[in-house]
Amino acid sequence: MKYTLVAWMRDKPGVLNRVSGMLRRRNFNIDSLQVSHSETPGISRMTFVVDGDERVADQVIKQMRKLVDVTRVENITDKPAVLRELALIRVRTTPETRAEILQFADIYRAQIVDVALDSLVVQVVGSEDKVDSAIQLLENFGIIEMVRTGRVALLRGSAGRRNGRRSTAVWRARANGNP
């Protein structure tokens, strides 16, 4: 099974390297990894997907919590969440296939973000299944190149807001010199 985990960590050089190194040393298989700034200055948010059983997910969380710069880790697999991926796909086109590709993009609610004489760049945003399906369909026209984000996730409704307060771990990180 695939588990979606979210970790908040100090936004400092080397933190991502320490986290990925720890996961690699313990042979945890990461299916996707996405890191970006969070709503709190000085704290980055990492969303990653691990493949395995519940024991593997629990071990990853326990190991992540041991890292000094990680302020919080949460398993959101079974919680109501908005999960999205983004893919940019450069597809080979001819005058005969361009209209058909545009129709498929419209069906998938994808956007054409770049146009050249011999190609189109299609942006697909949605669930992992939707992105997979669009890629599979566009392969028939010839994918020239493609880039895809990992899964990003937010809990639905007020469950993700933690009553408008920062966690104590984030306060601790801010008290240790982070703005």
Secondary structure, 3 states (H helix, E strand, C coil): CEEEEEEEEECCCCHHHHHHHHHHHCCCCEEEEEEEECCCCCEEEEEEEEECCHHHHHHHHHHHHHCCCEEEEEECCCCCEEEEEEEEEEEECCCCCHHHHHHHHHHCCCEEEEECCCEEEEEEEECHHHHHHHHHHHCCCCEEEEEECCCEEEECHHHHCHHHCCCHHHHHHHHCCCC
